[in-house]
Amino acid sequence: MAQKLAGKVVLITGASAGIGRASALALAQEGANMVLTARRQERLAELEAAIQRVVLACTQSSNSRIIQVQMRTMAEALT
């Protein structure tokens, strides 16, 4: 079966639970490489191990400086 999203990169926030987790699993099955963010590091690590298509995984923060660093890191990981 052809993977519709092979070679594509998808960013999912809130990836450690609920719709975010379900979306990450479904999109990874379609061949997408994943950039995942979530508040719960432990759950995010479990998802990262299950998917094995993760380019970058990081926890979310409301601190604007941390967000800037995370966005810069994500951009660097994707280039």
Backbone torsions as a table, in degrees:
resi	resn	phi	psi	omega
1	MET	NA	131.8	179.2
2	ALA	-71.2	139.1	177.2
3	GLN	-91.7	114.5	-174.0
4	LYS	-63.4	-27.3	-174.6
5	LEU	-111.4	17.1	-179.6
6	ALA	-57.2	130.9	179.2
7	GLY	84.8	-5.0	178.8
8	LYS	-93.1	153.6	177.1
9	VAL	-116.1	131.1	-178.3
10	VAL	-119.3	133.9	175.1
11	LEU	-102.9	124.5	177.9
12	ILE	-125.0	123.8	173.4
13	THR	-95.2	152.2	-177.9
14	GLY	67.2	36.4	-171.4
15	ALA	-78.0	-10.7	-172.7
16	SER	-82.3	-10.7	-176.9
17	ALA	-156.5	165.2	171.7
18	GLY	58.9	-137.8	-177.1
19	ILE	-62.4	-37.8	179.1
20	GLY	-60.7	-45.4	179.1
21	ARG	-65.0	-46.1	179.8
22	ALA	-61.3	-40.7	178.6
23	SER	-64.5	-43.8	179.5
24	ALA	-60.3	-45.0	179.7
25	LEU	-63.8	-44.8	-178.5
26	ALA	-66.0	-44.5	-178.3
27	LEU	-69.2	-34.6	176.5
28	ALA	-64.7	-37.2	177.3
29	GLN	-63.9	-26.6	177.9
30	GLU	-86.2	3.4	173.8
31	GLY	99.4	1.4	-178.7
32	ALA	-71.0	143.7	169.4
33	ASN	-87.8	141.9	-168.0
34	MET	-112.8	138.7	164.6
35	VAL	-113.8	116.8	-172.5
36	LEU	-118.2	138.3	171.6
37	THR	-130.5	150.0	179.1
38	ALA	-166.0	166.1	177.8
39	ARG	-84.3	-27.6	-174.2
40	ARG	-99.9	102.8	-176.6
41	GLN	-58.3	-43.5	-176.8
42	GLU	-62.8	-45.8	179.3
43	ARG	-67.0	-36.2	178.3
44	LEU	-64.4	-41.4	177.9
45	ALA	-63.8	-39.2	177.1
46	GLU	-62.5	-44.1	179.2
47	LEU	-65.2	-42.5	178.8
48	GLU	-58.5	-42.3	178.5
49	ALA	-66.5	-37.2	-178.6
50	ALA	-71.1	-37.0	-175.5
51	ILE	-80.9	-47.3	-178.3
52	GLN	59.8	23.8	175.4
53	ARG	-128.5	27.8	-173.3
54	VAL	-92.3	124.5	176.2
55	VAL	-81.7	-41.4	-178.8
56	LEU	-155.2	137.9	174.8
57	ALA	-132.6	132.8	178.4
58	CYS	-150.1	155.7	178.7
59	THR	-81.7	152.9	-179.5
60	GLN	-86.8	157.1	178.2
61	SER	-146.5	154.8	173.6
62	SER	-95.6	-3.1	178.6
63	ASN	-75.8	121.2	-174.0
64	SER	-62.5	-33.9	178.4
65	ARG	-67.8	-40.7	178.1
66	ILE	-65.0	-41.2	178.9
67	ILE	-61.2	-42.2	178.7
68	GLN	-61.3	-43.3	178.7
69	VAL	-64.8	-42.7	179.2
70	GLN	-62.0	-44.2	180.0
71	MET	-63.6	-41.2	178.1
72	ARG	-64.2	-42.4	178.9
73	THR	-63.3	-42.8	178.1
74	MET	-62.0	-44.4	179.9
75	ALA	-61.1	-42.0	179.0
76	GLU	-65.8	-37.7	-179.8
77	ALA	-67.1	-28.0	-176.3
78	LEU	-90.9	-7.3	-179.0
79	THR	-104.9	NA	NA
